[in-house]
Amino acid sequence: MRYARNTLLTGLIVMGALSWSCVRNLPPVAPQSTETTVNTAPAETPDRVPAGAVSSAQVDNSPPTAVSQTGPTNDLPNPYTTIVGWAKMPGSRTWGSTSAVDIDPDGKHIWVAERCEANACEGSTLDPVLKFDESGHLINSFGAGLMNWPHGFYVHDDGSVWVTDARGGDGKGHQVHKFSPNGDLLLSLGTAGVAGTDGSHFNQPSDVVVGPDGSIYVGDGHGGESNARIVKFDAAGNFVKAWGEPGTAPGQFGVPHGLAFDSQGRLFVADRSNNRIQIFDQDGNFLEEWHQFSRLSGIFIDDDDMLFGTDSESNHRRGNGEWRRGMRVGSARTGEVLYFIPDPADPNDGPLRGTSFSEGVAVDAAGNIYGAEVGPKGLKKYVRREQ
């Protein structure tokens, strides 16, 4: 479990089938996107609740029943206000690209892995791992000189900070690192600077997540000639198994770009270049695939099984031009998409046609959404408007 929330959205979600019927019958909200540079202080919120261990044997392996939503889910309400310039860099430091954001176990502080004022950290002396307080002030940083291209990111309930380094070179990269909250390097998976396909190597690992029983899951691959698989390790970092290969069939991957677990212990994989989510049990057995959240770069699931998926790449050149870029919010239980935060950038002809909007996404205990952006280079905050 991520953490407990006490928000309006939580009040809308009640256990059982009736709860999602209630959500679906909410009065529509106008689908505009409002931008402001005003900082918004979050309300006092409870701490994150530690996760209880859920073994693979305890997981309900029956496929989730997805709500039928055919065609692009573009015309949905947007109940969020966009906050620009919320997180402040110290001194003269400016924002570089970032695809990595997550929430501290207290549910308030925000962690980011930023690419050293550029789109890579090779040769930089800057710390890429940054911790912000709830007002957007930087309070801690670490990791200088340890990574080439920080990409995937996960903050565990025990406070450990996990980062994937998805580019090899200069004796670094193709690894997954586990840090203490103070920046002590606790564990590294993979072989530094060396790509491969066995249990001791990665090739451009995109993301990492820790399962309910402490097992470690890595989305290994970032397109091209890299890998296209999920790699599982036990809690001590010993290789357990791997599954997947390049392709479009169930259990195959284009780019396993983002990972998240729901409350039932199911692993959701943002299979980006295949424009879908694939859902597996903890042993790698395929359960279901969903297309209604579009071409996801990042995925986050909260304690109420609300799924936040961010599309930074859809356009005509990639064959997904009917789907608008932006953030889709819906149910990880039923698959229904409820809300859509549109990307204001031109996906086809503008300067951000390669990637715009956020590639990483996380949600704090107050229900505020944070989007980590590669193309626009920054961290935006999305605050739910009063109804």
Secondary structure as UniProt FT lines:
FT   HELIX           8..12
FT   HELIX           17..24
FT   STRAND          34..36
FT   HELIX           56..58
FT   STRAND          80..83
FT   TURN            91..92
FT   STRAND          100..103
FT   TURN            105..106
FT   STRAND          110..113
FT   TURN            116..119
FT   TURN            122..123
FT   STRAND          129..132
FT   TURN            134..135
FT   STRAND          137..142
FT   TURN            144..145
FT   STRAND          150..155
FT   TURN            157..158
FT   STRAND          161..165
FT   TURN            170..171
FT   STRAND          175..179
FT   TURN            181..182
FT   STRAND          185..189
FT   TURN            192..193
FT   TURN            199..200
FT   STRAND          205..210
FT   TURN            212..213
FT   STRAND          216..220
FT   TURN            224..225
FT   STRAND          229..233
FT   TURN            235..236
FT   STRAND          239..243
FT   TURN            250..251
FT   STRAND          256..261
FT   TURN            263..264
FT   STRAND          267..271
FT   HELIX           272..274
FT   STRAND          276..280
FT   TURN            282..283
FT   STRAND          286..290
FT   TURN            292..293
FT   STRAND          298..301
FT   TURN            303..304
FT   STRAND          306..311
FT   TURN            316..319
FT   TURN            321..322
FT   STRAND          326..331
FT   TURN            332..334
FT   STRAND          337..342
FT   TURN            347..349
FT   TURN            351..352
FT   STRAND          358..363
FT   TURN            365..366
FT   STRAND          369..373
FT   TURN            374..377
FT   STRAND          378..384
//
